[in-house]
Amino acid sequence: MRSEERTEGAYRIYASAIKAPGGKGFVAAVVVKRIHGDSGHAREAFRHESLAGGHRWPSPEAAKLMAVAMAQQVIRHEPHRLKG
């Protein structure tokens, strides 16, 4: 598994590329955590472990890019999907 982290406003995005079953390609997964206060404590707000219906991306970079894009979409345009 290969991961990438980035901050988007009050959220921390953890994007991952997981080797697909059978070893051909990578599946995108993402966890979004809401950062609380100055302490930096974070609580999970969104999780999706098989983005795009489990589509296999040709590289880990492509899978992570998809995961980050999905997280940004949810944060910016679909906040109703975020937990507390």
Residue, then its C-alpha position, 0 to 999 in steps of 0.5 A: m500500500r502506498s499513501e499520501e497525506r494532505t490538508e484541505g481546510a479543516y480536514r486531513i486527507y489520507a489517500s492510499a493506493i492498494k495493490a489490486p487482487g491478482g496484482k494487476g493495478f491499484v485500487a484507490a481508498v481514502v480516509v478524511k479526518r476533521i482536525h479539531g482545534d489547536s491540539g491537532h486531534a482528528r476524528e474520522a469524517f469520511r471513509h471509502e475503501s474502494l473508490a470508483g467501484g474498485h476500478r483498477w488504476p495503472s499506477p499508485e500515483a493515479a489511484k492516489l490522485m483519484a482518492v484525493a480528488m474524491a475527498q476534495q469533492v466531498i469536502r467542498h461540494e458534499p459536506h452532508r456526507l461528512k460525519g460530525 
